[in-house]
Amino acid sequence: MNGESVVFWVSGTFAVVGALGMVVSKKAVHSALWVAFAMINIAVLYFALEAPFLGTTQIIVYTGAIMMLFLFVLMIVGVDSSDSLLETIKGQRLLAGLFSLTFGGVIVASISSTLASPSAGLAYANAGYGGHMQAIAGLIFGTYLFAFEALSALLITAALGAMVLAHNERWIPRKTQDQMQRERTLSNHVTPLPAPGVLARNNSVDTPALLPDGSTSIDSLPNAFRGEGQVSKTTSIEEAGK
Amino acid sequence: MFHAEAQGDLGIFGNDPGAIIAVKVLGIFVIMVLMTLLTIWAERRVVGRMQMRIGPNRVGPFGLLQSLMDGIKLALKEEIIPKGAHLAVYIIAPVIAATTAFLTFAVIPLGPEVSIFGTVTPLQLTDFPVSVLYILAVASVGIYGIVLAGWSSGSIYPLLGGLRSSAQMISYEIAMGLSFVAVFIYAQSMSTSQIVAAQEPMWYIVLLLPSFIIYTTAMVGETNRAPFDLPEAEGELVGGFHTEYSSLKFALFFLAEYVNMVTVSALATTLFLGGWRAPWPISLWDQANVGWWPMLWFFGKVFAFIFVFIWLRGTLPRLRYDQFMKFGWKVLIPVSIAWILIVAIARYLRNAGGLESRNLLFVASAVLIVFVLVSYTLDLRRKKSDEIEEQRVALEAEKDFDPFVGGFPVPPMPGQVAQPSRRTKATISSGASPAIISETTEGTNV
């Protein structure tokens, strides 16, 4: 076994393990990690096939950017949320199985058809370009320039659409740092407002803080808890002892 | 002189006997660990001096062994694993951070060809046609260490640190990658040794100054160092992503941070400061770029960068998160794209017409830098007057209608008028539900 086949069997196995792990993981974050693992192993296979540019791009784009964005979203959605396994769309499993079988069939058919004829080899593919990087550049910015530009226009449109959908109009203009500082200095509280709760006694957010003079401070509560009947009673140490 | 293309030949790599490879690998590992210890010591001493303190000076001469002792102490400390941690990911995270930090240095050229035990070999572990992209790729895997550490700790502050870090790294990696493009265009190669060879007539810091400025800014963001250390902002997030880590696992994060610092400095040296080439007065000596001497120049340049890192930390306060993101996306990236366009045009003029475009490039880079500075100052001034106007409008609007009365967003009461939106100039009054705000046109009062 030469070096290339060792790399193939090791990385190929890992890539398949990563893909399976992605499917069977219950936590969304774990699935994303398995995909990242599979991507890196596929990149290693590219390296072994003398396509280092493709390999590094694969890691930078897929592992570094896309999976990172996925992780970012998953982490915002919730640390511990796991997917519901309930089937919500009727016949989804059947259709998914059908499509994956078809897809697998297409892949197997196309690969076996190329196996029948002897491979032309890397040298042939790169001939006339002077290297695989130049070959990729020649194809993207030469032969397939129109398709490439159309794709980038599509992506930019999608990005703009996402921005428009996520755009949120502010009700009031955001206060600037300067403005907040001015307001604070002019108010009665130059220092931060007291935190709600009484240390070691009751730290609930609906309990107003006990000030050194024995009075309680309504300013320590969040706005939403200041209404009638929402404020808990603060007990001082003396009262609690009685 | 400016016409020298990448002369280096990648054929000299990959022919080393196994023993030499082992020596090189071990050498790089030892150098990185020693650099880490030295950098930590230097940081504490230099920051100490900047803050009018003395810094560690008890262990060893000048306190040089302090970081070694701290390392031993960290390794012997009790390990605390939080109950809510996702154990497997929690353990893998620091390992990813540390290993990827070391991997990058494999393609950094430390010097020209030298003789090790009778074998003539370049002072570089390996090189291949896309080694600068390889560094980017490894760095982007390294981010996983930080992000996963934040997530797997099962605690809020680390999670926030991890989130910040992923957003930060993605944004600043784009600016970083774009700053490489100008270098690639001029060196006509993505391999580190060839880029160093292409800088023989002139360092790229002179030729491609805007790229250098963008790269150095982005590299501070990439390594989470002050003033861009938002993922571990101790005033806001306790310790950020490594809050829940202790003992050796924390030491690994610490190691990774400092190794990364050395690596990005080494990359800056390689891409913009002529790599291992001697600086001007020394380069007059004809032995300056031969044998083992270049390693000295190389590490001298790296330490200069590290000093700047420490200097920044001692000087600048941490940026606010929104300012930091705005700077990355709205300043660094557009400026890089404009600069790449200029560089590509200059290069095309030279390739196509044989035009000497170097002076054009100098003028363009000066114009670009002046343009950015002027627009930044104008922006600041305009913002000031805008702010005053906004404050006035906000104060007047608040008199009539408070959209957050009682702490909840509410529509205007009959007779009240909401303050006009800044973007659509729409006005809403009672009767218009919040859902149709964006559809209300100018001056419509429903």
Chai-1 contact restraints between the chains, C-beta under 6 A:
chainA,res_idxA,chainB,res_idxB,connection_type,confidence,min_distance_angstrom,max_distance_angstrom,comment,restraint_id
A,P52,B,F128,contact,1.0,0.0,6.0,A-B,restraint_1
A,P52,B,V130,contact,1.0,0.0,6.0,A-B,restraint_2
A,F53,B,V130,contact,1.0,0.0,6.0,A-B,restraint_3
A,T56,B,V130,contact,1.0,0.0,6.0,A-B,restraint_4
A,T56,B,L133,contact,1.0,0.0,6.0,A-B,restraint_5
A,T56,B,Y134,contact,1.0,0.0,6.0,A-B,restraint_6
A,T56,B,A137,contact,1.0,0.0,6.0,A-B,restraint_7
A,I59,B,A137,contact,1.0,0.0,6.0,A-B,restraint_8
A,I60,B,L136,contact,1.0,0.0,6.0,A-B,restraint_9
A,I60,B,A137,contact,1.0,0.0,6.0,A-B,restraint_10
A,I60,B,S140,contact,1.0,0.0,6.0,A-B,restraint_11
A,G64,B,S140,contact,1.0,0.0,6.0,A-B,restraint_12
A,M68,B,S166,contact,1.0,0.0,6.0,A-B,restraint_13
A,M68,B,I170,contact,1.0,0.0,6.0,A-B,restraint_14
A,L71,B,V147,contact,1.0,0.0,6.0,A-B,restraint_15
A,F72,B,S166,contact,1.0,0.0,6.0,A-B,restraint_16
A,M75,B,W151,contact,1.0,0.0,6.0,A-B,restraint_17
A,M75,B,L163,contact,1.0,0.0,6.0,A-B,restraint_18
A,E169,B,S421,contact,1.0,0.0,6.0,A-B,restraint_19
A,W171,B,P403,contact,1.0,0.0,6.0,A-B,restraint_20
A,P173,B,E390,contact,1.0,0.0,6.0,A-B,restraint_21
A,P173,B,A394,contact,1.0,0.0,6.0,A-B,restraint_22
A,T176,B,E387,contact,1.0,0.0,6.0,A-B,restraint_23
A,Q179,B,Q391,contact,1.0,0.0,6.0,A-B,restraint_24
A,N223,B,G407,contact,1.0,0.0,6.0,A-B,restraint_25
A,A224,B,G407,contact,1.0,0.0,6.0,A-B,restraint_26
